[in-house]
């Protein structure tokens, strides 16, 4: 059975793929992971950088005896997946970039220069610390529609359409130990001049109403990756695979099944 790998980004966790894993596990061996310092993964010994996350993914594939596979990542997970495709090309047979960080000059409406200023470092760390929501409080938040919208509307276009359990899983990913360092890693790693080295077929999926990583990044990635195509979901936020699971699963399934010997659009 072929392997398909999914990974989550800053403040995300493997459970963000719960609407997709059952669908793809019928035909693939699906490996969904938490990057070091997020979800259930402990903090790494080495510094948190995009380069180190790429090396971590390479090492994990070695450990799982996966020579190469389709690799799909959301947000910072997409950034790390693209880094893997650049540094370790044989590992990535096909690449899925879902609202991927890495090329944007603004995140959550703030410039990357804002995040780089030392005078604002305390603010970024404070936000990430505040984002750690106790379990009991998280359950209360998802049960109350107005509170659910307030805490999730930056990530999800329509939080009220999520099931309570899925909304709770999203909240559980916030405020993890690596969040502040991961924010620094995203803002300070520039690989724009190497993205064109990605040679594998690439599917770029974005929500048109993404408030975390602007949809303009979709076309930027498309312009730099020769064998790529873009699918933008209307009325959708930062987690298309969770907000529009049927459409996402259909698009990814078709991408994984297609014959790419003649090249991509």
Backbone torsions as a table, in degrees:
resi	resn	phi	psi	omega
1	UNK	NA	128.5	179.9
2	UNK	-67.1	158.4	-179.6
3	UNK	-100.6	147.4	172.1
4	UNK	-135.3	130.6	-174.6
5	UNK	-116.6	133.9	177.6
6	UNK	-120.3	144.9	176.2
7	UNK	-145.2	152.8	-176.6
8	UNK	-106.9	164.1	-174.5
9	UNK	-107.7	-155.6	-175.9
10	UNK	-57.4	119.5	-177.9
11	UNK	71.5	9.8	174.4
12	UNK	-100.8	173.0	177.5
13	UNK	-152.8	169.5	-174.9
14	UNK	-57.7	-30.4	-176.9
15	UNK	-65.6	-13.7	175.7
16	UNK	-64.1	-11.6	-179.2
17	UNK	-104.5	15.4	-176.6
18	UNK	-63.9	-23.5	178.2
19	UNK	-83.0	-4.5	-175.6
20	UNK	-118.8	-34.4	-175.3
21	UNK	-57.5	-48.0	-179.6
22	UNK	-59.5	-36.7	-179.8
23	UNK	-63.8	-47.0	-174.3
24	UNK	-83.5	-20.7	-179.3
25	UNK	-69.6	-11.1	176.4
26	UNK	-70.4	-27.5	-177.3
27	UNK	-122.0	-13.0	-175.3
28	UNK	-130.4	156.1	164.8
29	UNK	-82.8	110.9	-175.2
30	UNK	-99.3	126.3	176.6
31	UNK	-114.8	111.1	178.7
32	UNK	-111.2	123.8	-172.9
33	UNK	-124.9	158.2	169.3
34	UNK	-100.5	128.3	175.5
35	UNK	-63.2	151.8	-179.2
36	UNK	-52.2	128.9	180.0
37	UNK	93.7	-2.2	179.8
38	UNK	-125.4	158.7	178.8
39	UNK	55.6	-126.2	180.0
40	UNK	-98.0	3.9	179.7
41	UNK	-84.3	134.5	-179.4
42	UNK	-71.7	165.6	174.2
43	UNK	-63.1	140.5	179.3
44	UNK	-78.2	160.1	175.5
45	UNK	-74.4	-36.7	-179.0
46	UNK	-82.6	161.9	178.7
47	UNK	-58.6	149.5	177.2
48	UNK	-83.2	111.4	176.5
49	UNK	-140.6	161.3	176.7
50	UNK	-64.6	-38.7	177.7
51	UNK	-60.7	-44.2	179.4
52	UNK	-67.8	-34.9	175.5
53	UNK	-64.2	-38.8	176.1
54	UNK	-61.0	-42.8	178.6
55	UNK	-66.1	-36.3	177.9
56	UNK	-61.8	-42.8	179.4
57	UNK	-64.3	-40.8	177.6
58	UNK	-61.9	-44.4	-179.4
59	UNK	-66.0	-38.0	179.3
60	UNK	-64.9	-42.2	178.6
61	UNK	-62.3	-38.0	175.4
62	UNK	-59.9	-47.2	-176.9
63	UNK	-64.7	-34.2	-179.2
64	UNK	-89.9	4.7	179.2
65	UNK	59.1	43.4	176.2
66	UNK	-108.5	108.1	-179.1
67	UNK	-69.6	-47.9	178.7
68	UNK	-155.8	154.5	-177.1
69	UNK	-164.5	161.9	166.5
70	UNK	-64.6	137.5	-177.6
71	UNK	-126.5	128.5	-176.4
72	UNK	-126.9	132.3	-179.6
73	UNK	-140.5	146.2	179.1
74	UNK	-110.9	136.2	174.6
75	UNK	60.2	-122.7	177.1
76	UNK	-65.6	-27.4	175.3
77	UNK	-62.2	-34.7	175.1
78	UNK	-68.7	-38.4	175.6
79	UNK	-58.0	-48.8	-179.9
80	UNK	-66.0	-37.2	178.9
81	UNK	-65.1	-41.1	177.9
82	UNK	-66.2	-38.3	176.1
83	UNK	-61.1	-40.8	177.3
84	UNK	-61.6	-42.6	-179.5
85	UNK	-65.0	-30.6	179.7
86	UNK	-79.1	-48.4	-174.1
87	UNK	-82.0	-29.8	-176.6
88	UNK	-133.0	65.6	-172.8
89	UNK	-51.3	-41.0	-178.3
90	UNK	-62.0	-22.6	-178.7
91	UNK	-68.0	-31.2	-170.2
92	UNK	-109.6	103.3	-179.7
93	UNK	-77.2	-38.6	174.4
94	UNK	-145.3	149.5	-174.4
95	UNK	-122.5	133.5	174.1
96	UNK	-116.2	115.7	178.8
97	UNK	-105.7	112.7	-176.0
98	UNK	-112.5	104.1	-177.5
99	UNK	48.9	49.1	-171.7
100	UNK	-76.2	137.5	170.9
101	UNK	-73.7	175.0	173.2
102	UNK	122.3	-34.3	-178.4
103	UNK	-114.9	-15.4	-175.6
104	UNK	-68.0	148.1	173.6
105	UNK	-100.9	-3.5	175.5
106	UNK	-138.7	140.8	174.0
107	UNK	-130.2	135.9	-172.8
108	UNK	45.0	35.4	176.5
109	UNK	82.3	0.1	-178.8
110	UNK	-110.6	142.2	-176.6
111	UNK	-70.0	154.3	176.2
112	UNK	-62.1	-30.8	177.3
113	UNK	-62.6	-35.8	177.3
114	UNK	-59.0	-47.7	-177.3
115	UNK	-68.6	-24.8	-177.7
116	UNK	-80.8	-19.2	-177.6
117	UNK	-67.3	130.6	-179.5
118	UNK	-62.7	-32.6	-178.2
119	UNK	-65.7	-17.3	-179.8
120	UNK	-106.4	0.5	-179.1
121	UNK	-59.4	-39.4	-179.3
122	UNK	-63.3	-35.2	-179.1
123	UNK	-67.1	-44.7	179.8
124	UNK	-60.8	-44.6	-179.7
125	UNK	-67.7	-34.9	177.6
126	UNK	-65.9	-40.6	177.9
127	UNK	-62.4	-45.5	-179.4
128	UNK	-65.5	-35.7	177.8
129	UNK	-67.2	-42.9	179.9
130	UNK	-64.6	-27.9	-176.0
131	UNK	-69.8	-12.5	177.4
132	UNK	-74.3	104.2	-174.3
133	UNK	-101.0	123.7	177.4
134	UNK	-57.3	149.1	-175.4
135	UNK	-55.0	-47.2	-177.3
136	UNK	-62.8	-39.5	179.4
137	UNK	-69.4	-37.6	179.2
138	UNK	-61.9	-41.6	179.5
139	UNK	-64.1	-37.2	176.8
140	UNK	-65.7	-42.5	-179.2
141	UNK	-60.7	-43.7	-176.3
142	UNK	-73.7	-20.4	178.6
143	UNK	-80.1	-18.4	-177.3
144	UNK	-108.1	111.7	-173.2
145	UNK	-51.6	-44.2	-177.5
146	UNK	-67.3	-42.4	179.0
147	UNK	-67.4	-39.0	178.5
148	UNK	-60.0	-42.9	179.4
149	UNK	-64.0	-42.5	-177.4
150	UNK	-61.1	-41.8	-174.4
151	UNK	-85.7	-19.4	-174.9
152	UNK	-114.3	-7.3	-173.0
153	UNK	-68.0	-19.5	176.7
154	UNK	-70.6	-25.7	-176.2
155	UNK	-103.0	-40.3	-173.7
156	UNK	-114.7	133.7	-178.9
157	UNK	-63.7	-42.7	-178.3
158	UNK	-131.2	80.4	-178.6
159	UNK	-56.5	-29.7	-177.3
160	UNK	-67.9	-16.7	179.7
161	UNK	-86.0	-12.4	177.1
162	UNK	-76.9	147.9	172.5
163	UNK	-68.7	156.3	178.2
164	UNK	-56.5	-47.7	179.0
165	UNK	-60.7	-37.6	-179.4
166	UNK	-70.8	-39.1	176.3
167	UNK	-62.0	-39.2	178.9
168	UNK	-64.4	-40.2	178.5
169	UNK	-62.2	-38.7	177.3
170	UNK	-61.8	-44.5	-179.3
171	UNK	-66.2	-33.1	-179.5
172	UNK	-64.7	-19.0	-179.5
173	UNK	-82.4	-9.1	-173.9
174	UNK	-86.9	157.5	173.1
175	UNK	68.8	29.4	-178.6
176	UNK	-82.0	160.8	-173.2
177	UNK	-56.4	-33.0	-174.7
178	UNK	-85.8	-4.8	-169.0
179	UNK	-57.1	-48.1	-177.8
180	UNK	-64.9	-45.3	179.4
181	UNK	-65.6	-35.6	178.7
182	UNK	-66.6	-36.5	175.8
183	UNK	-61.2	-44.7	176.5
184	UNK	-59.6	-41.6	-178.8
185	UNK	-62.0	-42.5	179.8
186	UNK	-63.4	-44.6	-174.3
187	UNK	-73.6	-23.0	-171.8
188	UNK	-111.2	8.7	179.2
189	UNK	-116.4	115.7	-177.2
190	UNK	-110.4	113.3	178.4
191	UNK	-122.0	19.6	-177.1
192	UNK	-54.5	-38.4	-177.1
193	UNK	-77.2	-3.4	179.5
194	UNK	-115.8	-6.7	-178.3
195	UNK	-60.6	-32.7	179.8
196	UNK	-65.6	-11.1	176.9
197	UNK	-76.2	-12.8	178.0
198	UNK	-67.1	116.2	-172.5
199	UNK	-105.6	-13.4	-176.6
200	UNK	-81.7	159.0	174.4
201	UNK	-57.4	136.4	-174.0
202	UNK	-132.7	129.5	174.1
203	UNK	-105.2	124.7	-179.3
204	UNK	-110.6	116.1	-178.1
205	UNK	-117.3	134.3	-178.1
206	UNK	-143.7	155.4	169.2
207	UNK	-94.3	131.2	-178.0
208	UNK	-62.4	-26.1	-177.7
209	UNK	-106.0	29.5	178.1
210	UNK	-63.5	121.4	-179.9
211	UNK	-100.1	-3.4	179.0
212	UNK	-95.5	-57.3	176.8
213	UNK	-119.5	113.1	-172.9
214	UNK	-59.0	147.1	-176.6
215	UNK	-62.8	-19.0	177.4
216	UNK	-58.8	-25.2	178.5
217	UNK	-65.5	-25.7	179.7
218	UNK	-61.1	-48.0	179.8
219	UNK	-69.9	-30.8	176.7
220	UNK	-64.4	-46.2	176.4
221	UNK	-61.5	-43.5	-179.1
222	UNK	-60.4	-40.0	-179.5
223	UNK	-68.8	-24.2	-177.1
224	UNK	-96.4	-22.8	-177.1
225	UNK	-106.9	113.6	-174.2
226	UNK	-57.7	-49.8	-173.8
227	UNK	-95.3	57.6	-176.3
228	UNK	-127.5	158.6	172.8
229	UNK	-141.6	157.2	-174.6
230	UNK	-119.3	137.8	173.3
231	UNK	-130.9	108.4	-179.2
232	UNK	-101.6	125.7	-179.5
233	UNK	-93.2	122.1	176.7
234	UNK	-68.4	153.8	174.5
235	UNK	53.1	41.3	-174.5
236	UNK	-137.3	146.2	-178.3
237	UNK	-98.4	-135.9	-168.8
238	UNK	-85.4	-12.6	-177.5
239	UNK	-125.5	70.0	-176.8
240	UNK	-56.0	-34.6	-177.4
241	UNK	-65.7	-24.1	-179.2
242	UNK	-97.6	-35.5	-178.3
243	UNK	-77.9	-35.7	-178.6
244	UNK	-129.3	63.1	-171.9
245	UNK	-61.9	-37.9	-178.6
246	UNK	-65.3	-48.3	179.5
247	UNK	-64.8	-41.9	-179.7
248	UNK	-63.1	-47.1	-178.7
249	UNK	-61.9	-38.9	179.1
250	UNK	-65.0	-44.6	-178.5
251	UNK	-66.1	-44.3	-178.7
252	UNK	-69.1	-39.5	179.5
253	UNK	-61.5	-43.3	178.8
254	UNK	-64.5	-39.9	179.5
255	UNK	-63.7	-42.1	-178.9
256	UNK	-69.7	-28.3	-175.4
257	UNK	-90.1	-17.8	-172.0
258	UNK	-72.8	153.4	176.7
259	UNK	-84.0	115.2	-177.4
260	UNK	-100.7	12.5	-176.9
261	UNK	-63.2	-24.7	-179.9
262	UNK	-92.5	1.7	179.2
263	UNK	95.1	169.2	-178.3
264	UNK	-104.4	167.0	179.1
265	UNK	-74.1	NA	NA
